[in-house]
């Protein structure tokens, strides 16, 4: 939807992971960061095998080209948007 991106994250590791808002980055087509807020459901401890789902809320109507989730233990996950 306009100004919102729905996200789900599954913990495939054998350890609990801690998700924090600063780990989610949205970038525009020029690779500039897009200001956004992260739902509380996408933050906090995530048990092994657990799924977190919620939304990223954009502060403006900028269309992101990429979502990057950078976790210090789990690594980096990228999602490109058409």
C-alpha positions in Angstrom: 0.0 0.0 0.0 1.0 3.7 -0.2 3.5 4.5 2.4 3.6 1.0 3.9 5.6 -2.1 3.2 4.5 -5.4 4.7 7.4 -7.6 5.8 7.9 -11.0 7.4 11.1 -12.4 8.8 11.7 -16.1 9.7 14.5 -17.1 12.0 16.1 -20.2 10.4 19.0 -20.3 12.9 19.1 -22.5 16.0 19.5 -19.4 18.3 17.2 -16.6 19.3 17.8 -13.4 17.3 17.2 -9.8 18.5 15.6 -7.6 15.9 16.0 -3.8 16.2 14.6 -0.9 14.1 18.1 0.2 12.9 18.7 -3.1 11.2 16.0 -2.3 8.5 17.1 0.1 5.8 15.0 1.3 2.8 16.8 2.8 -0.2 15.5 4.7 -3.2 16.7 4.3 -6.8 19.7 6.5 -6.1 20.7 4.4 -3.1 19.7 7.2 -0.7 18.1 6.1 2.6 14.3 6.6 3.0 13.1 7.6 6.4 10.7 5.1 7.9 9.3 3.6 11.1 9.3 -0.1 12.0 6.3 -1.8 13.6 6.9 -3.1 17.1 6.1 -6.6 15.8 9.3 -6.5 13.7 11.4 -5.7 16.7 12.5 -7.7 19.8 13.5 -11.3 20.4 12.7 -13.8 17.6 12.9 -17.4 18.7 14.5 -20.1 16.6 11.9 -21.1 13.9 9.8 -18.0 14.8 8.3 -15.6 12.4 7.9 -11.8 12.9 5.6 -9.9 10.6 4.6 -6.3 10.4 5.1 -3.2 8.4 7.6 -0.5 7.6 5.8 2.9 7.5 7.3 5.5 5.1 7.3 9.1 6.1 6.6 10.2 2.6 5.4 8.7 -0.7 8.9 7.9 -2.0 8.9 4.5 -3.7 11.8 2.3 -2.4 13.9 0.3 -4.7 15.4 -2.0 -2.1 14.9 -3.2 1.5 18.0 -4.3 3.4 17.9 -6.2 6.7 21.4 -6.2 8.3 21.6 -8.5 11.3 25.0 -8.8 13.1 24.5 -12.6 13.7 22.3 -13.6 10.8 23.9 -11.6 8.0 22.3 -9.4 5.3 19.0 -10.0 3.5 18.0 -7.8 0.5 14.7 -7.5 -1.3 14.6 -5.5 -4.6 11.4 -3.9 -5.7 10.4 -3.6 -9.4 
